[in-house]
Amino acid sequence: VANVSTDDVKELIGQFSEAVESWKGDESWARKHADGFIECGGQKDVAKNGSQITFHFPFTQKPVVVHSPVENDDNETSEAVNITSSSFTLVKWDSDQRIKRSGACTWFASGF
């Protein structure tokens, strides 16, 4: 990148909303921005039949949720189901998505 001034950088940074409220728990964290944008995430030891995760700051719309098993030695997958503006259920599966498993998964959600 050439010829980028300090004013250019300040203008670009000014386009992003500042976090006005944040929270951190044992297994998750959350940030709420001035424009209403919310981002949150964490790591959860998922039960064999799935585990419900409740968002610290509820969204006004259904958020985008990204997830992944922490250790993936057996090509395990994860799935977010029953997503609402206040919670979702995180499920961990074997490689064929036939058998539910327990174990750690990471997750991230964002939206308004």
C-alpha positions in Angstrom: 0.0 0.0 0.0 1.5 3.3 -1.0 0.6 6.9 -0.2 -1.7 6.2 2.7 -1.9 9.2 5.0 -2.7 9.2 8.7 -6.0 11.0 7.8 -6.8 8.1 5.5 -6.3 5.6 8.3 -8.3 7.7 10.8 -11.2 7.9 8.3 -11.1 4.1 7.7 -11.1 3.3 11.4 -13.9 5.8 12.0 -16.1 3.7 9.8 -16.1 0.9 12.4 -18.4 1.2 15.4 -16.7 1.1 18.9 -17.5 -1.6 21.4 -19.6 0.1 24.1 -20.2 -2.9 26.3 -18.3 -6.2 26.8 -18.6 -9.3 28.9 -16.3 -12.3 29.6 -17.4 -15.5 31.3 -15.6 -18.8 32.0 -16.6 -20.3 28.6 -17.6 -17.4 26.4 -17.3 -13.6 25.7 -19.4 -11.0 24.1 -19.1 -7.4 22.7 -21.9 -5.0 21.8 -21.0 -2.1 19.5 -22.5 1.4 19.4 -24.3 0.7 16.1 -26.0 -2.4 17.6 -23.7 -5.0 16.1 -23.0 -7.9 18.4 -20.2 -10.4 18.3 -19.7 -13.3 20.8 -18.0 -16.6 21.0 -16.5 -19.3 23.2 -15.6 -22.9 23.7 -18.1 -25.4 25.1 -17.8 -28.9 26.3 -20.8 -30.3 24.4 -22.9 -33.0 25.9 -23.6 -36.1 23.8 -27.1 -34.9 22.9 -26.0 -31.3 22.3 -25.7 -28.3 24.5 -27.7 -25.1 24.5 -25.8 -21.9 24.4 -27.5 -18.6 25.4 -26.2 -15.4 24.0 -25.2 -12.8 26.7 -26.6 -10.0 24.6 -29.7 -11.1 22.7 -29.7 -10.2 18.9 -32.6 -8.4 17.2 -32.3 -10.9 14.3 -31.1 -14.5 14.0 -27.3 -14.2 14.0 -24.7 -16.0 11.8 -23.1 -18.8 13.9 -19.8 -20.5 13.0 -18.6 -23.5 14.9 -15.9 -26.3 14.9 -14.8 -29.2 17.0 -11.7 -28.4 19.0 -9.9 -31.7 18.3 -10.8 -33.3 15.0 -8.8 -36.5 15.0 -11.7 -38.6 13.7 -13.1 -36.1 11.1 -15.8 -35.1 13.6 -18.1 -32.3 12.6 -20.3 -29.9 14.6 -23.7 -28.4 13.9 -25.7 -25.4 15.2 -29.4 -26.1 15.4 -32.4 -24.3 16.7 -30.8 -20.9 16.2 -32.8 -18.0 17.6 -31.9 -14.4 18.5 -31.2 -15.5 22.1 -29.7 -19.0 21.8 -28.7 -22.1 19.8 -27.9 -25.7 20.3 -24.5 -27.0 19.5 -24.2 -30.6 18.5 -21.0 -32.7 17.8 -21.2 -35.6 15.3 -18.9 -38.4 14.1 -17.5 -38.2 10.6 -20.6 -39.7 9.0 -23.0 -37.5 11.0 -24.8 -40.6 12.3 -23.7 -40.7 15.9 -23.7 -37.7 18.3 -20.6 -37.3 20.4 -19.5 -35.3 23.4 -16.5 -33.0 23.4 -15.2 -29.5 23.1 -16.3 -27.2 20.3 -15.6 -23.6 19.6 -18.3 -21.2 18.3 -18.7 -17.6 17.2 -21.9 -15.6 16.5 -22.4 -12.2 15.0 -25.1 -9.9 13.8 -27.5 -7.2 14.9 
